[in-house]
Amino acid sequence: MIHRVGILSILSLSPALLAPSSAGPPGDTYPRQPGIDAEHYRFHLTLRDDTDRIEGETVVDFRFRQPGVTELWLDLASVSSGTNGTGMTVSEVSAGGLPVEWTHQGDRIRITLHDGPKTGELVSFTVTYGGVPATGLNIGPNKYGERTFFSVNWPNRARQWLPMIDHPYDKATSEFLVTAPNHYQVVANGLLQEETELPNGMRLTHWKQSVPIPSWLNALGVARFASRHFGSVNGIPLQTWVFHQDRAEGIATFEVPVKEAMAFFSEAIGPYPYEKLANVEAAGMGGGMEHASVIFYGARSVAMEPATGLVTHEIAHQWFGNSVTESDWDDVWLSEGFATYLTLLSTEHYRGRDAFVAGLKRSREQVWSMEARDPTETVVHDNLSDMSEVLSGLQYQKGAWILHMLRWKIGTDNFWDGLREYYRRYRDSTASTADLIRVMEEVSGQELNWFFDQWLHRTPSPSVEGSWVYDGASRQLKIELAQTQRGDPYTLALEVGITASGEGSARTEVIEMTEKSQSFQIPMETAPADVELDPHTWALVRSTLRRGSSYR
């Protein structure tokens, strides 16, 4: 049984009055192009074994959203001194088969249009280029010494080998048409359209992604693979692609956790958003990368036992991060916090509450360690400009904890309803923290700006110390608590777990702190055996509660 308890030291005030006002919308420093919308990319690439140079031709379909647009740009790495000759050289840019005026400097292709297209007009631009990628496309041996090609676009390295708008605000559909030696297999986003044998030992492979995605989720893997199709979940085909030497390990690593995660998230959140799910062993990376419909895993992960947590995390991203994408890098927690908490929710579903709570406690310890290392870091960035700092770590574990505390605040049913509505509303699009707040407020009927403000924009997390005594004369449990973190108090709802003396049942009350120091009284007929804060692990609070001197 859970009761809510009033405070003694101050009158009850609305959290909205006690918390700082909602911050304005975040904004990283990448320049937007509001007059255009990239709708589709068609990447033609030629890869060879005798050189690391790639030859490319990219066709970009732009929809013009405003009149009078006379300039647009695409990101593409330039060749510059200090890069050992790496980078891309553009040889031609055209539109409708006719050359256009362009420059390529400072990692950007700028295209000048003397006659601006009409609003709503669709124009296709073709960029012909070539070069050796400095990064973004790793070319080199895998762990068996065999040559491979694997994209590593996160967070803004697609521009190192693909001309495109390299930022999540502008999502587009895409396709890869890859010509490579025929001893390789090629895997990419979407569905396989074509495999055609060509002269001189080459093969053309064509994959097409029909759902819009941000730049970093475009993926290409070229290697000597063993590929296995192992059924489907809700009509979505499942695939494993591993180095041919790892066939047995790859099957054991992926099949059970993939099916579990796909079944759980499809049922709990909504339909899977893409045409397939392939899990791919990749060279030149560690951990996992959640590319839309084609997840890459570092080679060490394939033989990892168990791999359930990593696989579940990357599959969770297919819903949040991939389909519902943060519109701005300042809000990257909308990817990583969601995937981290959804992984824990899958643990709760398949392995029980104890395993779930154990994972929460590990994550909480990680948050405290990260905050100790950098006491100024917050979950949401403030006008991020250095993309090497896009992930501090707090976006994962603290982001997950914010969602966990939101679940307790608005109730589990409202929380799941909110997740489903957030996904439904922003599927295949972009969203911000403000959009998430709006959905959760609509579903729960609660005002939540203050809640997200204090957890996303403040650091460090709160610490609470206190004591309790039982007053037999007034038959009251008296609790004294103080928030000891620096700065202003948090608005904190905390469970108090009360263990009854003798054979009485346990009891849970809820108190709310809004000041640095407060007193609480809970009526009780007999003295409790023990009292603890947060017995069910709902609060991101470092707490200590000791027994004080007894009343006579």
C-alpha positions as CSV (number, residue, x, y, z in Angstrom):
1,M,0.0,0.0,0.0
2,I,1.3,3.5,-0.9
3,H,0.2,6.7,0.8
4,R,1.3,10.3,0.2
5,V,2.4,12.3,3.2
6,G,2.4,16.1,3.6
7,I,5.3,18.1,4.9
8,L,5.6,20.0,8.2
9,S,8.0,22.8,7.5
10,I,6.3,24.6,4.6
11,L,3.0,24.8,2.9
12,S,2.5,22.5,-0.1
13,L,3.5,24.4,-3.2
14,S,3.1,23.5,-6.9
15,P,6.3,22.1,-8.3
16,A,5.9,24.4,-11.2
17,L,6.4,27.4,-8.8
18,L,9.3,25.8,-7.1
19,A,11.4,24.7,-10.1
20,P,13.2,26.9,-12.6
21,S,11.2,27.9,-15.7
22,S,11.5,25.7,-18.8
23,A,14.6,26.4,-20.8
24,G,14.3,27.5,-24.4
25,P,14.7,25.0,-27.3
26,P,18.2,23.6,-27.6
27,G,20.2,24.3,-30.8
28,D,23.5,22.9,-31.9
29,T,25.5,25.1,-34.2
30,Y,25.0,23.3,-37.5
31,P,23.5,25.7,-40.1
32,R,20.1,24.7,-41.3
33,Q,18.7,25.2,-44.8
34,P,15.0,25.9,-44.3
35,G,14.4,26.5,-48.0
36,I,15.2,23.0,-49.1
37,D,14.4,19.4,-48.1
38,A,16.6,16.5,-49.2
39,E,14.1,13.7,-50.0
40,H,16.2,11.0,-51.5
41,Y,19.9,10.0,-52.0
42,R,21.1,7.5,-54.7
43,F,24.7,6.6,-53.9
44,H,26.6,4.9,-56.8
45,L,30.0,3.6,-55.5
46,T,32.8,1.6,-57.0
47,L,35.2,-0.2,-54.7
48,R,38.4,-2.1,-55.7
49,D,41.0,-4.2,-54.1
50,D,44.0,-2.5,-55.7
51,T,43.3,0.9,-54.2
52,D,41.5,2.5,-51.3
53,R,40.2,5.2,-53.6
54,I,36.5,5.1,-54.1
55,E,34.6,6.5,-57.1
56,G,31.2,7.9,-56.5
57,E,28.2,9.5,-58.1
58,T,25.4,10.7,-55.9
59,V,22.0,11.9,-57.1
60,V,20.2,14.0,-54.5
61,D,16.5,14.9,-54.9
62,F,15.8,18.3,-53.3
63,R,12.3,19.6,-52.7
64,F,12.2,23.4,-52.5
65,R,10.1,24.6,-49.6
66,Q,10.5,28.4,-50.1
67,P,10.7,30.7,-53.1
68,G,13.9,32.5,-54.1
69,V,16.5,29.9,-53.0
70,T,19.6,30.7,-55.0
71,E,22.2,28.7,-53.0
72,L,22.3,25.3,-51.3
73,W,25.0,23.1,-50.0
74,L,26.0,19.5,-49.3
75,D,28.6,18.3,-46.8
76,L,31.6,16.5,-48.3
77,A,35.1,16.3,-47.0
78,S,37.7,18.3,-49.0
79,V,41.2,17.2,-49.8
80,S,43.5,19.4,-47.6
81,S,47.0,19.5,-46.4
82,G,47.6,17.5,-43.2
83,T,45.2,14.7,-44.2
84,N,47.8,12.6,-46.2
85,G,45.9,13.2,-49.4
86,T,42.7,11.8,-48.0
87,G,39.4,13.5,-48.8
88,M,37.1,13.8,-51.8
89,T,37.6,15.6,-55.1
90,V,34.5,16.7,-57.0
91,S,34.8,16.6,-60.8
92,E,31.2,17.6,-61.8
93,V,27.9,18.9,-60.4
94,S,24.8,19.0,-62.6
95,A,21.0,19.4,-62.4
96,G,18.8,17.8,-65.0
97,G,21.8,16.9,-67.1
98,L,23.1,20.4,-67.2
99,P,26.1,21.7,-65.4
100,V,25.6,24.1,-62.5
101,E,27.9,26.6,-60.8
102,W,29.6,25.1,-57.7
103,T,32.5,25.3,-55.4
104,H,34.0,22.7,-53.0
105,Q,35.9,24.2,-50.1
106,G,35.9,23.7,-46.3
107,D,34.2,20.3,-46.5
108,R,31.2,21.7,-48.3
109,I,29.9,21.8,-51.8
110,R,28.1,25.1,-52.5
111,I,25.8,25.1,-55.5
112,T,24.6,28.5,-57.0
113,L,21.2,28.7,-58.7
114,H,20.7,31.8,-60.8
115,D,17.0,31.1,-61.2
116,G,15.5,29.9,-57.9
117,P,13.1,26.9,-58.3
118,K,9.5,27.4,-57.5
119,T,8.1,26.4,-54.1
120,G,7.3,22.7,-54.1
121,E,9.5,21.9,-57.1
122,L,11.6,18.8,-57.0
123,V,15.1,19.1,-58.5
124,S,17.7,16.3,-58.8
125,F,21.4,17.2,-58.5
126,T,24.2,14.8,-59.5
127,V,27.6,15.0,-57.8
128,T,30.5,13.1,-59.4
129,Y,33.5,12.7,-57.1
130,G,36.3,10.4,-55.9
131,G,39.0,10.0,-53.3
132,V,40.3,8.1,-50.3
133,P,38.2,8.5,-47.2
134,A,40.0,9.7,-44.1
135,T,37.3,8.2,-42.0
136,G,33.6,7.4,-42.3
137,L,34.3,4.4,-44.5
138,N,36.9,2.1,-42.9
139,I,38.9,0.1,-45.5
140,G,41.2,-2.5,-44.3
141,P,41.6,-6.0,-42.8
142,N,39.2,-7.7,-40.4
143,K,40.4,-9.8,-37.6
144,Y,41.1,-12.6,-40.0
145,G,43.3,-10.4,-42.2
146,E,40.7,-10.2,-45.0
147,R,40.0,-6.9,-46.7
148,T,36.7,-5.2,-45.8
149,F,34.8,-2.0,-46.2
150,F,32.5,-0.7,-43.4
151,S,30.8,2.6,-42.9
152,V,31.3,4.3,-39.5
153,N,29.2,7.5,-40.0
154,W,28.4,8.4,-36.4
155,P,27.9,11.2,-35.6
156,N,28.9,13.5,-38.5
157,R,31.4,11.4,-40.6
158,A,29.0,10.5,-43.5
159,R,30.4,13.6,-45.2
160,Q,33.8,11.9,-45.3
161,W,32.7,9.8,-48.2
162,L,29.1,10.7,-49.1
163,P,27.8,14.1,-50.3
164,M,24.7,14.9,-48.2
165,I,23.2,17.0,-45.5
166,D,25.1,15.5,-42.6
167,H,22.8,16.3,-39.7
168,P,19.7,14.6,-38.3
169,Y,17.3,17.5,-38.9
170,D,16.9,16.5,-42.5
171,K,16.0,12.9,-43.0
172,A,15.7,11.2,-46.4
173,T,15.2,7.9,-48.1
174,S,18.3,6.4,-49.8
175,E,19.8,3.6,-51.8
176,F,23.3,2.1,-52.5
177,L,24.3,0.8,-55.8
178,V,27.8,-0.7,-55.2
179,T,30.1,-2.1,-57.8
180,A,32.8,-4.3,-56.1
181,P,34.8,-7.4,-56.7
182,N,32.5,-10.5,-56.8
183,H,34.2,-12.3,-54.0
184,Y,32.5,-9.9,-51.6
185,Q,29.0,-9.8,-50.4
186,V,27.4,-6.3,-49.9
187,V,24.9,-5.4,-47.2
188,A,23.2,-2.0,-46.6
189,N,19.9,-0.4,-45.5
190,G,16.6,-1.5,-46.7
191,L,15.8,-4.4,-49.1
192,L,18.0,-6.0,-51.7
193,Q,16.9,-4.9,-55.2
194,E,19.5,-6.4,-57.5
195,E,22.7,-8.5,-57.8
196,T,24.2,-8.5,-61.3
197,E,27.5,-10.1,-62.3
198,L,29.7,-7.7,-64.4
199,P,32.8,-8.2,-66.6
200,N,36.2,-8.4,-65.0
201,G,35.2,-10.2,-61.9
202,M,32.9,-7.3,-60.6
203,R,29.3,-7.4,-59.2
204,L,26.7,-4.7,-58.9
205,T,24.6,-4.9,-55.7
206,H,21.7,-2.6,-55.1
207,W,20.0,-2.0,-51.7
208,K,17.1,0.5,-51.3
209,Q,15.8,2.1,-48.1
210,S,12.2,3.4,-48.5
211,V,11.9,5.0,-45.1
212,P,13.5,8.4,-44.4
213,I,16.6,8.3,-42.1
214,P,19.3,10.8,-40.9
215,S,22.7,10.8,-42.5
216,W,24.6,8.7,-39.9
217,L,22.2,5.8,-40.2
218,N,23.1,5.1,-43.8
219,A,25.2,1.9,-43.7
220,L,27.4,-0.1,-46.0
221,G,29.2,-3.3,-45.3
222,V,31.4,-5.2,-47.8
223,A,33.2,-8.4,-46.8
224,R,33.3,-12.1,-47.3
225,F,30.2,-12.9,-45.3
226,A,28.2,-15.9,-44.2
227,S,24.6,-14.7,-44.2
228,R,21.6,-16.4,-42.6
229,H,17.9,-15.6,-42.8
230,F,16.2,-16.9,-39.7
231,G,12.5,-16.2,-40.0
232,S,10.6,-13.1,-39.1
233,V,8.8,-11.3,-36.3
234,N,5.4,-9.8,-37.3
235,G,6.4,-10.2,-40.9
236,I,9.8,-8.4,-40.6
237,P,12.6,-10.7,-42.0
238,L,15.5,-11.3,-39.7
239,Q,19.1,-11.8,-41.0
240,T,22.6,-12.4,-39.6
241,W,25.7,-11.4,-41.5
242,V,29.0,-12.4,-40.0
243,F,32.5,-13.1,-41.3
244,H,32.4,-16.6,-42.9
245,Q,34.8,-17.9,-40.2
246,D,32.3,-16.9,-37.5
247,R,29.2,-18.5,-38.9
248,A,28.4,-20.7,-35.8
249,E,29.2,-18.0,-33.3
250,G,27.1,-15.5,-35.1
251,I,24.0,-17.7,-35.1
252,A,24.4,-18.3,-31.4
253,T,25.0,-14.6,-30.5
254,F,22.1,-13.0,-32.3
255,E,19.1,-15.2,-32.9
256,V,17.5,-15.5,-29.4
257,P,18.0,-11.9,-28.3
258,V,17.0,-10.5,-31.6
259,K,13.7,-12.3,-31.6
260,E,13.0,-11.4,-28.0
261,A,13.7,-7.7,-28.5
262,M,11.7,-7.5,-31.8
263,A,8.7,-9.2,-30.2
264,F,8.7,-7.1,-27.0
265,F,9.2,-3.7,-28.6
266,S,6.8,-4.3,-31.5
267,E,4.1,-5.3,-28.9
268,A,4.9,-2.6,-26.3
269,I,5.6,0.4,-28.5
270,G,4.3,-0.1,-32.0
271,P,5.2,-1.6,-35.4
272,Y,8.8,-2.0,-36.4
273,P,9.6,0.9,-38.8
274,Y,11.8,-0.7,-41.4
275,E,11.7,-3.5,-44.1
276,K,14.1,-5.9,-42.4
277,L,16.5,-6.3,-39.5
278,A,20.0,-7.5,-40.3
279,N,22.7,-7.9,-37.5
280,V,26.1,-7.6,-39.0
281,E,29.6,-8.3,-37.8
282,A,31.8,-5.3,-38.7
283,A,35.5,-4.5,-38.7
284,G,37.0,-1.3,-37.4
285,M,34.6,-0.7,-34.6
286,G,33.6,-1.9,-31.1
287,G,30.3,-2.3,-29.4
288,G,27.3,-1.7,-31.7
289,M,25.9,0.9,-34.2
290,E,22.2,1.1,-34.7
291,H,22.0,1.8,-38.5
292,A,18.5,1.7,-39.7
293,S,17.5,-1.9,-40.5
294,V,21.2,-3.0,-40.5
295,I,22.9,-3.0,-37.1
296,F,26.7,-3.3,-37.0
297,Y,28.6,-5.0,-34.2
298,G,32.3,-5.0,-33.4
299,A,34.0,-8.3,-34.1
300,R,34.5,-9.0,-30.4
301,S,30.8,-8.7,-29.8
302,V,29.9,-11.6,-32.0
303,A,31.4,-14.2,-29.7
304,M,30.4,-12.3,-26.5
305,E,28.3,-14.3,-24.0
306,P,25.8,-13.1,-23.3
307,A,25.1,-10.4,-26.0
308,T,21.5,-9.8,-25.0
309,G,22.1,-6.3,-23.5
310,L,24.0,-4.9,-26.5
311,V,21.7,-6.5,-29.1
312,T,18.6,-5.2,-27.3
313,H,20.0,-1.7,-26.9
314,E,20.7,-1.4,-30.7
315,I,17.4,-2.9,-31.6
316,A,15.6,-0.4,-29.3
317,H,17.2,2.4,-31.3
318,Q,15.3,1.3,-34.4
319,W,12.2,2.9,-32.7
320,F,13.9,5.7,-30.8
321,G,16.9,7.4,-32.4
322,N,16.3,6.0,-35.9
323,S,12.6,6.3,-36.5
324,V,11.9,9.0,-34.0
325,T,15.2,11.0,-34.4
326,E,16.4,13.9,-32.3
327,S,16.1,17.0,-34.4
328,D,19.2,18.5,-32.8
329,W,22.4,17.1,-31.4
330,D,21.8,18.9,-28.1
331,D,18.9,16.4,-27.6
332,V,20.9,13.2,-28.2
333,W,19.6,11.8,-24.9
334,L,16.3,11.1,-26.9
335,S,18.3,8.4,-28.6
336,E,20.6,7.0,-26.0
337,G,18.5,7.5,-22.8
338,F,15.6,5.8,-24.5
339,A,17.6,2.8,-25.8
340,T,19.2,2.4,-22.4
341,Y,15.9,2.4,-20.5
342,L,14.1,0.2,-23.1
343,T,16.9,-2.3,-22.7
344,L,16.1,-2.4,-18.9
345,L,12.4,-2.6,-19.6
346,S,13.1,-5.7,-21.8
347,T,15.1,-7.2,-18.9
348,E,12.1,-6.5,-16.6
349,H,9.8,-8.2,-19.1
350,Y,11.8,-11.3,-19.8
351,R,13.9,-11.8,-16.6
352,G,11.9,-10.2,-13.8
353,R,11.9,-7.3,-11.5
354,D,15.0,-8.3,-9.5
355,A,17.2,-8.3,-12.7
356,F,15.6,-5.0,-13.7
357,V,16.4,-3.3,-10.4
358,A,19.9,-4.7,-10.4
359,G,20.4,-3.0,-13.8
360,L,19.0,0.3,-12.5
361,K,21.3,0.3,-9.5
362,R,24.3,-0.3,-11.7
363,S,23.2,2.6,-13.9
364,R,22.7,4.8,-10.9
365,E,26.2,4.2,-9.7
366,Q,27.5,5.0,-13.2
367,V,25.7,8.3,-13.1
368,W,27.2,9.3,-9.8
369,S,30.7,8.3,-11.0
370,M,30.3,10.4,-14.2
371,E,29.0,13.4,-12.2
372,A,31.9,13.1,-9.8
373,R,34.4,13.3,-12.7
374,D,32.7,16.3,-14.3
375,P,30.3,18.1,-11.9
376,T,29.3,20.6,-14.7
377,E,28.1,18.2,-17.3
378,T,24.3,18.0,-18.0
379,V,22.2,15.6,-20.0
380,V,21.1,18.2,-22.6
381,H,23.8,20.2,-24.3
382,D,23.8,23.9,-24.7
383,N,24.4,24.8,-28.4
384,L,26.8,22.0,-29.1
385,S,29.6,22.9,-31.5
386,D,32.3,20.3,-30.9
387,M,30.9,17.0,-32.1
388,S,33.6,15.1,-30.2
389,E,31.7,16.0,-27.1
390,V,28.2,14.9,-28.3
391,L,28.2,12.0,-25.8
392,S,29.4,12.5,-22.2
393,G,27.8,9.3,-20.9
394,L,25.1,11.0,-19.0
395,Q,22.8,10.8,-22.0
396,Y,22.8,7.0,-21.5
397,Q,22.4,6.2,-17.9
398,K,21.0,9.5,-16.5
399,G,18.7,9.7,-19.5
400,A,17.4,6.3,-18.7
401,W,16.9,7.2,-15.1
402,I,14.9,10.3,-16.1
403,L,12.5,8.1,-18.0
404,H,12.3,5.7,-15.1
405,M,11.4,8.5,-12.7
406,L,8.9,9.8,-15.2
407,R,7.3,6.4,-15.2
408,W,6.8,6.5,-11.5
409,K,5.6,10.1,-11.5
410,I,2.9,9.6,-14.1
411,G,2.2,5.9,-13.6
412,T,3.3,2.9,-15.6
413,D,0.1,2.8,-17.8
414,N,0.4,6.5,-18.7
415,F,4.1,6.1,-19.3
416,W,3.6,3.3,-21.9
417,D,0.7,5.2,-23.4
418,G,3.0,8.2,-23.7
419,L,5.8,6.2,-25.4
420,R,3.3,4.7,-27.9
421,E,1.8,8.1,-28.7
422,Y,5.3,9.8,-29.0
423,Y,6.3,7.0,-31.4
424,R,3.1,7.2,-33.4
425,R,3.2,11.0,-33.7
426,Y,6.9,11.3,-34.7
427,R,7.6,8.0,-36.5
428,D,9.9,8.5,-39.5
429,S,10.4,12.1,-38.4
430,T,12.3,14.2,-35.9
431,A,11.4,15.3,-32.4
432,S,12.8,17.5,-29.5
433,T,12.6,17.3,-25.8
434,A,9.8,19.8,-25.9
435,D,7.8,17.4,-28.2
436,L,8.3,14.6,-25.7
437,I,7.2,16.8,-22.8
438,R,4.1,17.8,-24.7
439,V,3.1,14.2,-25.4
440,M,3.6,13.1,-21.8
441,E,1.7,16.1,-20.5
442,E,-1.3,15.3,-22.8
443,V,-1.3,11.6,-21.8
444,S,-0.9,12.1,-18.1
445,G,-2.7,15.4,-17.5
446,Q,0.2,16.7,-15.5
447,E,2.5,19.7,-15.9
448,L,6.0,18.3,-16.5
449,N,8.2,21.2,-17.6
450,W,9.6,21.6,-14.1
451,F,10.4,17.8,-13.9
452,F,12.4,17.7,-17.1
453,D,14.1,21.1,-16.4
454,Q,15.6,19.9,-13.1
455,W,16.8,16.5,-14.3
456,L,18.0,17.5,-17.8
457,H,19.6,20.8,-17.1
458,R,20.9,20.5,-13.5
459,T,23.9,18.7,-12.0
460,P,24.8,17.0,-9.8
461,S,22.0,14.7,-8.9
462,P,20.5,15.2,-5.4
463,S,21.8,13.7,-2.2
464,V,19.6,13.3,0.9
465,E,20.7,12.6,4.4
466,G,18.5,12.2,7.4
467,S,17.3,10.4,10.5
468,W,14.1,9.0,11.9
469,V,12.7,8.4,15.4
470,Y,9.5,7.0,16.7
471,D,7.6,9.2,19.2
472,G,5.5,6.8,21.3
473,A,3.6,9.6,23.1
474,S,2.2,11.1,19.8
475,R,2.4,7.8,18.0
476,Q,4.3,9.5,15.1
477,L,7.2,8.4,13.0
478,K,9.3,11.6,12.7
479,I,11.7,12.0,9.8
480,E,14.3,14.8,9.4
481,L,15.8,15.1,5.9
482,A,18.3,17.5,4.2
483,Q,19.4,17.8,0.6
484,T,23.2,18.0,0.7
485,Q,24.0,18.6,-2.9
486,R,25.3,22.1,-3.9
487,G,22.8,24.7,-5.2
488,D,19.1,25.0,-4.9
489,P,16.9,22.1,-3.7
490,Y,15.3,19.7,-6.1
491,T,11.6,18.9,-6.0
492,L,11.8,15.3,-4.9
493,A,9.1,12.7,-4.3
494,L,10.5,9.8,-2.3
495,E,9.2,6.6,-1.1
496,V,9.6,5.7,2.6
497,G,9.7,2.0,3.3
498,I,8.6,1.1,6.8
499,T,9.2,-2.3,8.2
500,A,6.8,-3.1,11.0
501,S,7.8,-4.7,14.3
502,G,6.8,-8.3,14.9
503,E,4.7,-9.9,12.1
504,G,3.1,-6.8,10.8
505,S,3.2,-6.1,7.0
506,A,5.6,-3.7,5.4
507,R,4.3,-0.2,4.5
508,T,5.2,2.4,1.9
509,E,4.5,6.1,2.2
510,V,5.4,8.9,-0.3
511,I,6.9,12.2,0.9
512,E,7.8,15.3,-1.2
513,M,10.8,17.5,-0.6
514,T,10.9,21.0,-1.9
515,E,13.4,22.6,0.5
516,K,16.9,21.9,1.6
517,S,15.8,20.8,5.0
518,Q,12.4,19.4,6.0
519,S,10.5,17.4,8.6
520,F,7.8,14.8,8.1
521,Q,5.5,13.0,10.4
522,I,3.8,9.7,9.7
523,P,1.1,8.3,12.1
524,M,1.9,4.9,13.4
525,E,0.4,2.9,16.3
526,T,3.7,1.0,17.1
527,A,7.4,1.6,16.6
528,P,8.8,0.4,13.3
529,A,11.6,-2.1,13.1
530,D,13.3,-0.2,10.3
531,V,12.8,2.8,7.9
532,E,14.5,3.3,4.5
533,L,14.3,5.7,1.7
534,D,13.5,4.6,-1.9
535,P,12.9,0.9,-1.1
536,H,11.7,0.1,-4.6
537,T,14.4,2.0,-6.5
538,W,12.5,4.8,-8.2
539,A,14.7,7.8,-7.4
540,L,18.1,9.0,-8.8
541,V,19.0,10.1,-5.3
542,R,22.0,9.2,-3.1
543,S,20.4,8.7,0.3
544,T,21.3,7.9,3.8
545,L,18.7,7.5,6.6
546,R,19.8,6.5,10.1
547,R,17.9,5.7,13.2
548,G,18.0,8.7,15.6
549,S,17.6,8.9,19.4
550,S,14.3,7.5,20.6
551,Y,11.6,9.6,22.2
552,R,10.6,8.7,25.7
